[in-house]
Amino acid sequence: MAGIYAAHFFAAFFLVNGIPHFVQGVSGSPFQSPFARPPGVGESSAIVNVLWGFTNFVIGYVLLFNFGDFVIGLNADTLVTGSAALLTSIALAWHFQRVRNSSA
């Protein structure tokens, strides 16, 4: 059971992480990615970010729906996944705020 919750935790991480990359990419804007120099600080092209965001979505989907039976509702699945999404969102906001403010 713990393995299923770990998969759902990481699914939320990948799904949330995919959002800024995909949005910046489809907006035509460069954005930080693990493929830039330095990784996570430098900016990659819009195309790279679309591809990286989509890859994150696919990984998140696979982890969420292929490990256990994910059920949305008032249950542990939703609590774990929602908590992971919130924690990931806060961590990403903190990281990108530091990166973007240091380059300004």
Backbone bond lengths (Angstrom), bond angles and torsions (degrees), N, CA, C in turn:
res aa  C-N    CA-C-N  psi(-1)  N-CA   C-N-CA  omega(-1)  CA-C   N-CA-C  phi
1 M - - - 1.453 - - 1.528 111.34 -
2 A 1.343 116.92 -39.11 1.468 120.06 179.91 1.519 110.85 -62.74
3 G 1.335 116.79 -34.23 1.461 120.43 178.57 1.520 111.97 -64.40
4 I 1.320 116.13 -36.30 1.467 120.32 178.47 1.529 109.85 -66.24
5 Y 1.336 116.28 -43.70 1.462 119.11 179.41 1.524 111.37 -66.97
6 A 1.325 117.15 -34.83 1.472 120.02 175.79 1.526 109.99 -63.51
7 A 1.335 116.54 -42.05 1.470 120.33 178.03 1.522 110.48 -62.23
8 H 1.328 117.41 -41.45 1.463 121.13 179.93 1.531 110.98 -69.37
9 F 1.337 116.90 -35.44 1.463 120.80 176.07 1.528 109.82 -60.97
10 F 1.330 116.66 -49.72 1.463 120.10 -179.11 1.525 112.06 -70.46
11 A 1.324 117.03 -28.23 1.468 119.88 174.38 1.520 109.70 -60.53
12 A 1.324 116.49 -45.86 1.468 120.27 178.82 1.517 110.56 -61.84
13 F 1.337 116.76 -40.86 1.463 120.27 177.81 1.525 110.86 -57.04
14 F 1.322 117.12 -50.50 1.464 120.37 -177.60 1.530 111.92 -67.44
15 L 1.321 117.56 -40.00 1.465 119.80 179.64 1.529 111.30 -63.85
16 V 1.326 117.10 -44.24 1.467 120.29 179.11 1.522 110.39 -68.34
17 N 1.328 117.44 -41.60 1.464 120.76 -179.77 1.526 111.58 -63.42
18 G 1.309 117.79 -30.04 1.457 120.43 -179.76 1.519 113.70 -69.58
19 I 1.317 117.25 -26.54 1.471 120.67 -174.38 1.528 113.25 -60.90
20 P 1.349 120.10 -55.84 1.466 117.61 -176.92 1.527 112.93 -63.97
21 H 1.334 116.81 -35.89 1.465 119.40 179.56 1.525 110.76 -65.26
22 F 1.322 116.03 -46.51 1.462 120.48 -178.00 1.530 110.93 -66.10
23 V 1.326 116.99 -45.47 1.470 120.86 -178.24 1.527 110.95 -64.11
24 Q 1.324 117.07 -47.12 1.467 119.13 178.52 1.521 110.40 -62.50
25 G 1.325 116.29 -40.05 1.460 120.04 -179.59 1.517 113.00 -63.70
26 V 1.326 117.43 -49.22 1.468 119.05 -178.95 1.524 111.36 -70.46
27 S 1.338 116.93 -17.57 1.465 120.61 174.80 1.524 111.39 -82.74
28 G 1.325 116.45 -5.97 1.458 120.80 179.38 1.516 114.02 82.10
29 S 1.319 116.72 14.94 1.466 120.51 -176.50 1.525 111.43 -101.91
30 P 1.329 117.11 140.97 1.463 119.20 171.66 1.527 108.81 -69.69
31 F 1.327 116.08 155.01 1.462 120.41 -177.12 1.523 108.56 -156.76
32 Q 1.335 116.43 157.87 1.454 121.17 178.76 1.521 110.31 -61.09
33 S 1.328 115.64 143.71 1.459 120.30 174.62 1.521 108.58 -153.96
34 P 1.325 116.70 166.20 1.465 118.96 178.03 1.526 112.76 -69.39
35 F 1.322 118.22 -8.23 1.464 122.10 -177.83 1.524 112.33 -96.54
36 A 1.328 117.02 -4.96 1.467 121.68 -179.45 1.530 109.30 -83.29
37 R 1.325 115.02 171.07 1.467 120.53 175.61 1.514 108.40 -117.24
38 P 1.313 119.76 120.27 1.457 127.49 -9.67 1.533 110.86 -72.85
39 P 1.327 117.15 152.45 1.468 120.98 -177.34 1.530 112.35 -56.59
40 G 1.318 115.29 133.02 1.459 121.13 177.73 1.515 114.80 79.00
41 V 1.337 116.55 -5.78 1.463 120.70 -179.52 1.524 110.24 -120.53
42 G 1.335 116.48 -49.28 1.459 120.35 176.64 1.518 110.48 -69.46
43 E 1.319 115.95 166.04 1.469 119.97 -177.31 1.521 111.38 -102.92
44 S 1.321 115.18 142.32 1.459 122.84 173.96 1.521 108.63 -105.90
45 S 1.319 115.82 163.84 1.461 121.05 -178.90 1.526 111.32 -66.05
46 A 1.318 114.65 165.52 1.463 121.01 178.27 1.527 111.01 -60.04
47 I 1.334 117.11 -41.67 1.474 120.78 -179.01 1.525 110.47 -62.59
48 V 1.326 117.00 -45.24 1.468 120.68 178.54 1.524 109.77 -58.88
49 N 1.323 117.32 -41.12 1.461 120.23 -179.06 1.522 112.90 -69.95
50 V 1.318 118.12 -36.26 1.469 119.71 174.55 1.523 109.28 -61.24
51 L 1.322 116.53 -47.12 1.468 120.52 -179.24 1.526 111.62 -64.65
52 W 1.327 117.48 -41.95 1.460 121.02 179.11 1.530 110.74 -67.46
53 G 1.315 117.99 -41.84 1.459 120.66 177.10 1.516 111.71 -61.71
54 F 1.332 116.59 -44.54 1.462 120.37 179.69 1.527 111.06 -64.90
55 T 1.326 116.80 -39.39 1.469 120.75 177.04 1.524 110.32 -60.71
56 N 1.322 116.98 -41.82 1.466 120.74 176.48 1.522 111.27 -61.35
57 F 1.336 117.14 -41.40 1.469 120.57 178.29 1.526 111.38 -61.81
58 V 1.317 117.09 -43.18 1.470 121.07 -179.67 1.527 110.41 -64.33
59 I 1.334 117.02 -46.63 1.466 120.22 178.94 1.526 110.18 -60.83
60 G 1.328 117.29 -45.03 1.459 120.95 178.88 1.518 112.36 -60.78
61 Y 1.323 116.60 -42.98 1.465 121.23 178.92 1.523 110.71 -61.70
62 V 1.328 116.15 -46.64 1.468 120.46 -179.33 1.527 110.29 -61.01
63 L 1.325 117.28 -45.38 1.464 120.30 -179.91 1.527 112.22 -66.00
64 L 1.314 117.32 -35.70 1.461 120.55 -176.45 1.523 112.79 -75.91
65 F 1.326 116.60 -41.53 1.459 118.87 -171.44 1.523 115.19 -106.16
66 N 1.329 118.50 -3.07 1.462 119.91 178.90 1.517 113.18 -111.75
67 F 1.321 117.75 2.35 1.457 121.89 176.83 1.517 107.97 -124.02
68 G 1.308 116.63 103.76 1.452 121.18 -176.93 1.518 111.03 75.19
69 D 1.302 115.11 179.20 1.462 121.04 177.51 1.521 108.36 -101.01
70 F 1.337 116.07 100.87 1.466 119.63 178.95 1.516 108.93 -73.71
71 V 1.329 115.76 125.73 1.460 121.82 -179.59 1.525 108.04 -126.57
72 I 1.330 116.31 124.65 1.460 120.67 176.63 1.520 108.36 -82.41
73 G 1.304 116.87 132.79 1.453 121.92 179.62 1.515 109.51 160.79
74 L 1.312 116.91 -163.86 1.462 121.31 176.71 1.520 108.19 -86.62
75 N 1.331 115.41 81.37 1.457 120.50 -176.66 1.525 110.02 -151.96
76 A 1.324 115.63 177.30 1.465 120.94 -177.61 1.523 111.98 -65.73
77 D 1.336 118.05 -35.74 1.472 120.41 178.87 1.524 110.94 -56.13
78 T 1.312 115.83 -50.36 1.459 120.92 -177.80 1.526 111.06 -68.80
79 L 1.322 117.49 -38.37 1.463 121.19 179.01 1.530 111.04 -62.88
80 V 1.325 116.90 -47.91 1.466 120.77 -179.65 1.520 110.48 -63.94
81 T 1.317 116.88 -48.23 1.462 120.91 -176.62 1.527 111.16 -67.27
82 G 1.312 117.44 -43.61 1.462 120.73 178.67 1.520 112.43 -65.28
83 S 1.330 116.85 -41.54 1.465 120.63 177.73 1.524 110.89 -63.67
84 A 1.320 116.35 -42.66 1.468 120.35 178.25 1.523 110.92 -63.93
85 A 1.318 116.97 -39.24 1.467 120.25 178.41 1.528 110.51 -63.87
86 L 1.322 117.24 -42.57 1.463 120.83 178.71 1.527 111.25 -64.84
87 L 1.333 117.04 -47.00 1.468 120.51 179.46 1.524 111.47 -61.80
88 T 1.318 116.72 -42.28 1.463 120.60 178.47 1.519 110.54 -64.14
89 S 1.318 117.39 -42.40 1.466 121.14 179.22 1.522 111.31 -60.29
90 I 1.321 116.77 -44.07 1.465 120.85 179.23 1.523 110.48 -65.26
91 A 1.328 117.14 -44.36 1.468 120.85 179.62 1.523 111.36 -62.75
92 L 1.325 117.32 -42.70 1.465 120.30 179.22 1.527 111.28 -67.38
93 A 1.325 117.30 -40.16 1.467 120.39 177.74 1.523 110.27 -61.27
94 W 1.326 117.01 -43.59 1.459 121.69 178.77 1.528 110.33 -62.59
95 H 1.329 116.82 -47.08 1.469 121.22 -179.00 1.526 111.31 -61.73
96 F 1.318 117.18 -52.20 1.461 119.82 -175.73 1.527 112.11 -69.22
97 Q 1.310 118.11 -29.93 1.462 120.39 175.01 1.525 109.55 -63.77
98 R 1.330 116.92 -44.63 1.470 120.75 178.23 1.522 111.16 -63.56
99 V 1.338 117.17 -46.40 1.465 121.58 -177.38 1.521 110.56 -64.47
100 R 1.308 117.16 -47.42 1.467 120.62 -175.95 1.527 112.05 -71.44
101 N 1.324 118.41 -34.32 1.469 120.46 178.39 1.523 111.90 -73.73
102 S 1.329 117.53 -30.41 1.461 119.58 -179.87 1.523 111.73 -75.96
103 S 1.342 117.34 -22.92 1.466 120.14 -179.74 1.525 112.13 -92.68
104 A 1.335 117.38 -5.02 1.477 120.43 -178.79 1.512 112.08 -85.13
